[in-house]
Amino acid sequence: MVILGESALSEMDKIYARFADEFEKEYVSQGYDKNRSIEETLNIGWKLLSILPKSELKRIDDEFIEKYYAGR
């Protein structure tokens, strides 16, 4: 995105770029002082996955998508 510019990206590329930015912010850069429960961590994970269209979640069982995916 930096090299080509945002205008060169498809809509799906932009969605993945947004997912990557949010993943970086919520998971990778969370810091050592965070003390979240596994439930909180999983909820954040589903919130992030819900940025993506359901059709992109190919390796997740449908029952979990139906139960936890916020973009239903």
PyMOL CGO cylinders between C-alpha atoms (Angstrom):
from pymol import cmd
from pymol.cgo import CYLINDER

trace = [
    CYLINDER, 0.00, 0.00, 0.00, 2.87, 2.34, 0.78, 0.3, 1, 1, 1, 1, 1, 1,
    CYLINDER, 2.87, 2.34, 0.78, 4.59, 1.62, -2.52, 0.3, 1, 1, 1, 1, 1, 1,
    CYLINDER, 4.59, 1.62, -2.52, 1.56, 1.56, -4.84, 0.3, 1, 1, 1, 1, 1, 1,
    CYLINDER, 1.56, 1.56, -4.84, -0.73, 3.92, -2.99, 0.3, 1, 1, 1, 1, 1, 1,
    CYLINDER, -0.73, 3.92, -2.99, -4.21, 3.26, -1.68, 0.3, 1, 1, 1, 1, 1, 1,
    CYLINDER, -4.21, 3.26, -1.68, -5.83, 4.00, -5.04, 0.3, 1, 1, 1, 1, 1, 1,
    CYLINDER, -5.83, 4.00, -5.04, -4.10, 0.93, -6.54, 0.3, 1, 1, 1, 1, 1, 1,
    CYLINDER, -4.10, 0.93, -6.54, -5.75, -1.40, -4.02, 0.3, 1, 1, 1, 1, 1, 1,
    CYLINDER, -5.75, -1.40, -4.02, -8.94, -3.35, -4.60, 0.3, 1, 1, 1, 1, 1, 1,
    CYLINDER, -8.94, -3.35, -4.60, -11.78, -3.05, -2.09, 0.3, 1, 1, 1, 1, 1, 1,
    CYLINDER, -11.78, -3.05, -2.09, -10.78, -6.44, -0.63, 0.3, 1, 1, 1, 1, 1, 1,
    CYLINDER, -10.78, -6.44, -0.63, -7.17, -5.26, -0.33, 0.3, 1, 1, 1, 1, 1, 1,
    CYLINDER, -7.17, -5.26, -0.33, -8.38, -2.23, 1.63, 0.3, 1, 1, 1, 1, 1, 1,
    CYLINDER, -8.38, -2.23, 1.63, -10.39, -4.47, 3.95, 0.3, 1, 1, 1, 1, 1, 1,
    CYLINDER, -10.39, -4.47, 3.95, -7.33, -6.63, 4.61, 0.3, 1, 1, 1, 1, 1, 1,
    CYLINDER, -7.33, -6.63, 4.61, -5.22, -3.51, 5.18, 0.3, 1, 1, 1, 1, 1, 1,
    CYLINDER, -5.22, -3.51, 5.18, -7.76, -2.30, 7.75, 0.3, 1, 1, 1, 1, 1, 1,
    CYLINDER, -7.76, -2.30, 7.75, -7.72, -5.74, 9.40, 0.3, 1, 1, 1, 1, 1, 1,
    CYLINDER, -7.72, -5.74, 9.40, -3.91, -5.67, 9.54, 0.3, 1, 1, 1, 1, 1, 1,
    CYLINDER, -3.91, -5.67, 9.54, -3.89, -2.19, 11.09, 0.3, 1, 1, 1, 1, 1, 1,
    CYLINDER, -3.89, -2.19, 11.09, -6.45, -3.14, 13.72, 0.3, 1, 1, 1, 1, 1, 1,
    CYLINDER, -6.45, -3.14, 13.72, -4.68, -6.45, 14.45, 0.3, 1, 1, 1, 1, 1, 1,
    CYLINDER, -4.68, -6.45, 14.45, -1.43, -4.56, 14.97, 0.3, 1, 1, 1, 1, 1, 1,
    CYLINDER, -1.43, -4.56, 14.97, -3.15, -2.10, 17.30, 0.3, 1, 1, 1, 1, 1, 1,
    CYLINDER, -3.15, -2.10, 17.30, -5.19, -4.63, 19.32, 0.3, 1, 1, 1, 1, 1, 1,
    CYLINDER, -5.19, -4.63, 19.32, -2.86, -7.65, 19.50, 0.3, 1, 1, 1, 1, 1, 1,
    CYLINDER, -2.86, -7.65, 19.50, 0.70, -6.96, 18.51, 0.3, 1, 1, 1, 1, 1, 1,
    CYLINDER, 0.70, -6.96, 18.51, 1.05, -3.58, 20.19, 0.3, 1, 1, 1, 1, 1, 1,
    CYLINDER, 1.05, -3.58, 20.19, -0.99, -4.37, 23.28, 0.3, 1, 1, 1, 1, 1, 1,
    CYLINDER, -0.99, -4.37, 23.28, 1.99, -4.04, 25.61, 0.3, 1, 1, 1, 1, 1, 1,
    CYLINDER, 1.99, -4.04, 25.61, 3.10, -6.11, 28.56, 0.3, 1, 1, 1, 1, 1, 1,
    CYLINDER, 3.10, -6.11, 28.56, 0.90, -4.27, 31.05, 0.3, 1, 1, 1, 1, 1, 1,
    CYLINDER, 0.90, -4.27, 31.05, -2.32, -5.71, 29.59, 0.3, 1, 1, 1, 1, 1, 1,
    CYLINDER, -2.32, -5.71, 29.59, -3.85, -8.41, 31.72, 0.3, 1, 1, 1, 1, 1, 1,
    CYLINDER, -3.85, -8.41, 31.72, -6.78, -9.70, 29.70, 0.3, 1, 1, 1, 1, 1, 1,
    CYLINDER, -6.78, -9.70, 29.70, -8.68, -12.90, 30.26, 0.3, 1, 1, 1, 1, 1, 1,
    CYLINDER, -8.68, -12.90, 30.26, -8.83, -15.49, 27.51, 0.3, 1, 1, 1, 1, 1, 1,
    CYLINDER, -8.83, -15.49, 27.51, -12.49, -14.54, 26.98, 0.3, 1, 1, 1, 1, 1, 1,
    CYLINDER, -12.49, -14.54, 26.98, -11.58, -10.89, 26.43, 0.3, 1, 1, 1, 1, 1, 1,
    CYLINDER, -11.58, -10.89, 26.43, -8.83, -11.91, 24.04, 0.3, 1, 1, 1, 1, 1, 1,
    CYLINDER, -8.83, -11.91, 24.04, -11.17, -14.18, 22.06, 0.3, 1, 1, 1, 1, 1, 1,
    CYLINDER, -11.17, -14.18, 22.06, -13.82, -11.45, 21.89, 0.3, 1, 1, 1, 1, 1, 1,
    CYLINDER, -13.82, -11.45, 21.89, -11.26, -9.04, 20.48, 0.3, 1, 1, 1, 1, 1, 1,
    CYLINDER, -11.26, -9.04, 20.48, -10.20, -11.72, 18.00, 0.3, 1, 1, 1, 1, 1, 1,
    CYLINDER, -10.20, -11.72, 18.00, -13.77, -12.15, 16.78, 0.3, 1, 1, 1, 1, 1, 1,
    CYLINDER, -13.77, -12.15, 16.78, -14.23, -8.39, 16.60, 0.3, 1, 1, 1, 1, 1, 1,
    CYLINDER, -14.23, -8.39, 16.60, -11.17, -8.23, 14.37, 0.3, 1, 1, 1, 1, 1, 1,
    CYLINDER, -11.17, -8.23, 14.37, -12.22, -11.19, 12.24, 0.3, 1, 1, 1, 1, 1, 1,
    CYLINDER, -12.22, -11.19, 12.24, -15.60, -9.52, 11.77, 0.3, 1, 1, 1, 1, 1, 1,
    CYLINDER, -15.60, -9.52, 11.77, -13.85, -6.80, 9.77, 0.3, 1, 1, 1, 1, 1, 1,
    CYLINDER, -13.85, -6.80, 9.77, -13.43, -9.43, 7.06, 0.3, 1, 1, 1, 1, 1, 1,
    CYLINDER, -13.43, -9.43, 7.06, -16.33, -10.74, 4.99, 0.3, 1, 1, 1, 1, 1, 1,
    CYLINDER, -16.33, -10.74, 4.99, -17.63, -14.16, 6.07, 0.3, 1, 1, 1, 1, 1, 1,
    CYLINDER, -17.63, -14.16, 6.07, -16.55, -15.58, 2.73, 0.3, 1, 1, 1, 1, 1, 1,
    CYLINDER, -16.55, -15.58, 2.73, -12.90, -14.99, 3.71, 0.3, 1, 1, 1, 1, 1, 1,
    CYLINDER, -12.90, -14.99, 3.71, -13.15, -17.10, 6.90, 0.3, 1, 1, 1, 1, 1, 1,
    CYLINDER, -13.15, -17.10, 6.90, -12.61, -20.38, 5.09, 0.3, 1, 1, 1, 1, 1, 1,
    CYLINDER, -12.61, -20.38, 5.09, -10.79, -22.27, 7.84, 0.3, 1, 1, 1, 1, 1, 1,
    CYLINDER, -10.79, -22.27, 7.84, -13.27, -21.58, 10.63, 0.3, 1, 1, 1, 1, 1, 1,
    CYLINDER, -13.27, -21.58, 10.63, -16.19, -23.92, 11.29, 0.3, 1, 1, 1, 1, 1, 1,
    CYLINDER, -16.19, -23.92, 11.29, -19.56, -22.47, 10.30, 0.3, 1, 1, 1, 1, 1, 1,
    CYLINDER, -19.56, -22.47, 10.30, -20.95, -23.06, 13.79, 0.3, 1, 1, 1, 1, 1, 1,
    CYLINDER, -20.95, -23.06, 13.79, -18.36, -20.71, 15.30, 0.3, 1, 1, 1, 1, 1, 1,
    CYLINDER, -18.36, -20.71, 15.30, -18.93, -18.09, 12.62, 0.3, 1, 1, 1, 1, 1, 1,
    CYLINDER, -18.93, -18.09, 12.62, -22.67, -18.17, 13.27, 0.3, 1, 1, 1, 1, 1, 1,
    CYLINDER, -22.67, -18.17, 13.27, -22.14, -17.90, 17.01, 0.3, 1, 1, 1, 1, 1, 1,
    CYLINDER, -22.14, -17.90, 17.01, -19.37, -15.29, 17.23, 0.3, 1, 1, 1, 1, 1, 1,
    CYLINDER, -19.37, -15.29, 17.23, -19.05, -13.36, 13.96, 0.3, 1, 1, 1, 1, 1, 1,
    CYLINDER, -19.05, -13.36, 13.96, -20.29, -9.82, 14.61, 0.3, 1, 1, 1, 1, 1, 1,
    CYLINDER, -20.29, -9.82, 14.61, -20.82, -8.95, 10.94, 0.3, 1, 1, 1, 1, 1, 1,
    CYLINDER, -20.82, -8.95, 10.94, -23.70, -11.41, 10.58, 0.3, 1, 1, 1, 1, 1, 1,
]
cmd.load_cgo(trace, "trace")
